[in-house]
Amino acid sequence: MKPLNYAILKYFTKVKEACADDVINALKGEYGSFKALKKPAVIEAIMTAEANGLLEETRFDVDSKGELRVYYRAHEEGAATINSYIPD
């Protein structure tokens, strides 16, 4: 099992785009018992990856609860970097 932050990064190499809720739903089967698989921590991991140039913001919307959802994607160079450091 990969560290959670690695799994979050790898997830973005397998989807067109995703928000924190998408990441949590995708990883909760394997990482559901991890304390860090909570929305604030996942958002922090995503924003750190964005700050490091691995992900980029694609769009945003508001969910049914009125909460802002920001979507990100791994651009070509970011995905290549992630895949070179984190094997499948």
MDAnalysis code that builds the backbone (N, CA, C; Angstrom):
import MDAnalysis as mda
import numpy as np

u = mda.Universe.empty(264, n_residues=88, atom_resindex=np.repeat(np.arange(88), 3), trajectory=True)
u.add_TopologyAttr("name", ["N", "CA", "C"] * 88)
u.add_TopologyAttr("resid", np.arange(1, 89))
u.add_TopologyAttr("resname", ["MET", "LYS", "PRO", "LEU", "ASN", "TYR", "ALA", "ILE", "LEU", "LYS", "TYR", "PHE", "THR", "LYS", "VAL", "LYS", "GLU", "ALA", "CYS", "ALA", "ASP", "ASP", "VAL", "ILE", "ASN", "ALA", "LEU", "LYS", "GLY", "GLU", "TYR", "GLY", "SER", "PHE", "LYS", "ALA", "LEU", "LYS", "LYS", "PRO", "ALA", "VAL", "ILE", "GLU", "ALA", "ILE", "MET", "THR", "ALA", "GLU", "ALA", "ASN", "GLY", "LEU", "LEU", "GLU", "GLU", "THR", "ARG", "PHE", "ASP", "VAL", "ASP", "SER", "LYS", "GLY", "GLU", "LEU", "ARG", "VAL", "TYR", "TYR", "ARG", "ALA", "HIS", "GLU", "GLU", "GLY", "ALA", "ALA", "THR", "ILE", "ASN", "SER", "TYR", "ILE", "PRO", "ASP"])
u.atoms.positions = np.array([
    [0.842, -1.179, 0.000],
    [0.000, 0.000, 0.000],
    [0.891, 1.248, 0.000],
    [0.565, 2.173, -0.897],
    [1.298, 3.431, -0.987],
    [0.897, 4.369, 0.169],
    [1.761, 5.307, 0.522],
    [1.344, 6.356, 1.449],
    [0.156, 7.118, 0.846],
    [-0.716, 7.632, 1.680],
    [-1.934, 8.286, 1.220],
    [-1.650, 9.425, 0.245],
    [-0.684, 10.265, 0.547],
    [-0.400, 11.383, -0.369],
    [0.041, 10.889, -1.739],
    [0.767, 9.791, -1.798],
    [1.145, 9.203, -3.078],
    [-0.095, 8.705, -3.812],
    [-0.997, 8.065, -3.089],
    [-2.226, 7.561, -3.701],
    [-3.071, 8.710, -4.248],
    [-3.103, 9.818, -3.546],
    [-3.842, 10.988, -4.021],
    [-3.240, 11.479, -5.336],
    [-1.936, 11.623, -5.375],
    [-1.273, 12.070, -6.602],
    [-1.509, 11.092, -7.754],
    [-1.353, 9.808, -7.494],
    [-1.555, 8.805, -8.547],
    [-2.977, 8.827, -9.073],
    [-3.941, 9.097, -8.208],
    [-5.333, 9.165, -8.642],
    [-5.500, 10.212, -9.742],
    [-4.828, 11.333, -9.597],
    [-4.958, 12.391, -10.599],
    [-4.332, 12.016, -11.935],
    [-3.476, 11.018, -11.965],
    [-2.909, 10.573, -13.247],
    [-3.846, 9.614, -13.963],
    [-4.913, 9.193, -13.310],
    [-5.824, 8.207, -13.876],
    [-7.197, 8.777, -14.252],
    [-7.443, 10.055, -13.919],
    [-8.734, 10.691, -14.206],
    [-8.506, 11.996, -14.961],
    [-9.548, 12.445, -15.659],
    [-9.456, 13.708, -16.399],
    [-9.326, 14.885, -15.441],
    [-10.159, 14.899, -14.390],
    [-10.120, 15.926, -13.356],
    [-10.859, 15.384, -12.139],
    [-10.623, 16.014, -10.998],
    [-11.286, 15.563, -9.769],
    [-11.248, 16.671, -8.728],
    [-12.203, 16.598, -7.802],
    [-12.219, 17.485, -6.644],
    [-11.893, 16.635, -5.411],
    [-11.785, 17.263, -4.263],
    [-11.445, 16.534, -3.032],
    [-12.463, 15.437, -2.732],
    [-13.748, 15.714, -2.960],
    [-14.775, 14.693, -2.706],
    [-14.577, 13.469, -3.592],
    [-14.198, 13.696, -4.855],
    [-13.941, 12.580, -5.772],
    [-12.778, 11.730, -5.267],
    [-11.728, 12.394, -4.810],
    [-10.550, 11.686, -4.294],
    [-10.933, 10.832, -3.085],
    [-11.663, 11.417, -2.164],
    [-12.074, 10.699, -0.951],
    [-12.914, 9.481, -1.319],
    [-13.889, 9.665, -2.198],
    [-14.744, 8.546, -2.606],
    [-13.957, 7.451, -3.301],
    [-12.989, 7.827, -4.119],
    [-12.192, 6.838, -4.839],
    [-11.257, 6.050, -3.925],
    [-10.748, 6.699, -2.882],
    [-9.734, 6.066, -2.032],
    [-10.269, 5.492, -0.728],
    [-11.535, 5.741, -0.405],
    [-12.019, 5.311, 0.905],
    [-12.075, 3.798, 1.064],
    [-12.157, 3.041, -0.007],
    [-12.134, 1.590, 0.107],
    [-10.828, 1.085, 0.701],
    [-9.718, 1.639, 0.237],
    [-8.401, 1.192, 0.697],
    [-7.861, 2.022, 1.861],
    [-8.218, 3.304, 1.897],
    [-7.643, 4.218, 2.888],
    [-8.678, 4.767, 3.865],
    [-9.863, 4.191, 3.907],
    [-10.949, 4.699, 4.734],
    [-10.632, 4.817, 6.209],
    [-9.719, 4.012, 6.699],
    [-9.383, 4.066, 8.124],
    [-8.321, 5.128, 8.445],
    [-7.761, 5.767, 7.425],
    [-6.730, 6.780, 7.640],
    [-7.365, 8.078, 8.129],
    [-6.809, 8.642, 9.186],
    [-7.316, 9.914, 9.713],
    [-7.148, 11.045, 8.708],
    [-6.155, 10.953, 7.861],
    [-5.878, 12.015, 6.894],
    [-6.802, 11.973, 5.676],
    [-7.658, 10.971, 5.579],
    [-8.602, 10.923, 4.457],
    [-9.873, 11.690, 4.839],
    [-9.679, 12.904, 5.237],
    [-10.752, 13.837, 5.560],
    [-10.602, 15.026, 4.616],
    [-11.692, 15.678, 4.338],
    [-11.688, 16.732, 3.319],
    [-10.619, 17.806, 3.536],
    [-10.459, 18.362, 4.735],
    [-9.424, 19.401, 4.899],
    [-8.012, 18.898, 4.570],
    [-7.698, 17.692, 4.981],
    [-6.363, 17.145, 4.719],
    [-6.167, 16.828, 3.239],
    [-7.203, 16.341, 2.588],
    [-7.118, 16.040, 1.154],
    [-6.965, 17.342, 0.365],
    [-7.723, 18.363, 0.735],
    [-7.591, 19.664, 0.073],
    [-6.173, 20.201, 0.247],
    [-5.630, 20.062, 1.443],
    [-4.253, 20.516, 1.690],
    [-3.255, 19.768, 0.807],
    [-3.421, 18.460, 0.675],
    [-2.524, 17.668, -0.176],
    [-2.631, 18.100, -1.634],
    [-3.858, 18.339, -2.087],
    [-4.069, 18.768, -3.470],
    [-3.449, 20.142, -3.704],
    [-3.664, 21.057, -2.776],
    [-3.126, 22.401, -2.935],
    [-1.599, 22.424, -2.863],
    [-1.023, 21.537, -2.080],
    [0.434, 21.411, -2.033],
    [0.959, 20.925, -3.377],
    [0.269, 19.938, -3.953],
    [0.667, 19.435, -5.271],
    [0.534, 20.531, -6.328],
    [-0.508, 21.349, -6.214],
    [-0.666, 22.459, -7.152],
    [0.476, 23.466, -6.988],
    [0.800, 23.799, -5.746],
    [1.882, 24.750, -5.479],
    [3.223, 24.241, -5.987],
    [3.376, 22.922, -6.026],
    [4.610, 22.311, -6.510],
    [4.582, 22.046, -8.013],
    [3.529, 22.480, -8.683],
    [3.475, 22.377, -10.137],
    [3.038, 21.031, -10.685],
    [2.519, 20.158, -9.835],
    [2.098, 18.834, -10.303],
    [0.649, 18.807, -10.786],
    [-0.191, 19.659, -10.210],
    [-1.604, 19.738, -10.565],
    [-1.949, 21.167, -10.936],
    [-3.070, 21.313, -11.668],
    [-3.564, 22.649, -11.968],
    [-5.077, 22.672, -11.809],
    [-5.581, 23.817, -11.413],
    [-7.020, 24.001, -11.248],
    [-7.672, 24.030, -12.619],
    [-8.829, 23.336, -12.741],
    [-9.523, 23.318, -14.023],
    [-10.836, 24.074, -13.980],
    [-11.567, 23.966, -12.881],
    [-12.855, 24.648, -12.770],
    [-13.328, 24.582, -11.326],
    [-14.451, 25.222, -11.064],
    [-15.055, 25.135, -9.740],
    [-16.562, 25.220, -9.895],
    [-17.271, 24.714, -8.879],
    [-18.719, 24.819, -8.816],
    [-19.151, 24.746, -7.362],
    [-20.443, 24.723, -7.142],
    [-20.990, 24.638, -5.796],
    [-21.814, 23.356, -5.713],
    [-21.581, 22.563, -4.646],
    [-22.316, 21.303, -4.505],
    [-23.709, 21.541, -3.944],
    [-24.454, 20.471, -3.740],
    [-25.844, 20.576, -3.270],
    [-25.958, 21.147, -1.863],
    [-24.869, 21.122, -1.113],
    [-24.854, 21.682, 0.246],
    [-24.406, 23.142, 0.258],
    [-24.127, 23.680, -0.918],
    [-23.668, 25.063, -1.010],
    [-22.180, 25.232, -0.772],
    [-21.418, 24.120, -0.781],
    [-19.970, 24.188, -0.565],
    [-19.242, 24.282, -1.901],
    [-18.206, 25.084, -1.927],
    [-17.389, 25.239, -3.116],
    [-16.603, 23.964, -3.387],
    [-16.612, 23.512, -4.635],
    [-15.783, 22.385, -5.071],
    [-14.827, 22.898, -6.134],
    [-13.561, 22.681, -5.924],
    [-12.546, 23.073, -6.887],
    [-11.996, 21.799, -7.518],
    [-11.944, 21.789, -8.839],
    [-11.460, 20.627, -9.583],
    [-10.047, 20.882, -10.080],
    [-9.260, 19.822, -10.070],
    [-7.864, 19.884, -10.496],
    [-7.581, 18.751, -11.466],
    [-6.488, 18.902, -12.200],
    [-6.030, 17.832, -13.079],
    [-4.507, 17.797, -13.052],
    [-3.989, 16.638, -13.400],
    [-2.542, 16.510, -13.575],
    [-2.263, 16.794, -15.047],
    [-1.621, 17.924, -15.331],
    [-1.263, 18.237, -16.717],
    [-0.183, 17.268, -17.179],
    [0.171, 17.314, -18.430],
    [1.084, 16.319, -19.006],
    [2.409, 16.219, -18.254],
    [3.036, 17.349, -17.983],
    [4.321, 17.327, -17.268],
    [4.155, 16.871, -15.827],
    [3.080, 17.312, -15.182],
    [2.825, 16.902, -13.798],
    [2.590, 15.403, -13.702],
    [1.788, 14.865, -14.622],
    [1.522, 13.427, -14.624],
    [2.807, 12.646, -14.876],
    [3.639, 13.141, -15.787],
    [4.912, 12.457, -16.068],
    [5.812, 12.460, -14.833],
    [5.849, 13.566, -14.126],
    [6.661, 13.648, -12.907],
    [6.125, 12.705, -11.844],
    [4.814, 12.737, -11.618],
    [4.200, 11.845, -10.630],
    [4.508, 10.399, -10.964],
    [4.305, 10.014, -12.222],
    [4.524, 8.627, -12.630],
    [5.982, 8.213, -12.568],
    [6.903, 9.177, -12.738],
    [8.324, 8.809, -12.668],
    [8.776, 8.545, -11.227],
    [8.130, 9.211, -10.270],
    [8.514, 9.043, -8.874],
    [7.662, 8.027, -8.119],
    [6.432, 7.807, -8.594],
    [5.525, 6.884, -7.890],
    [5.058, 5.814, -8.875],
    [5.690, 4.657, -8.853],
    [5.272, 3.586, -9.772],
    [3.908, 2.996, -9.382],
    [3.271, 2.366, -10.357],
    [1.965, 1.732, -10.082],
    [2.087, 0.531, -9.189],
])
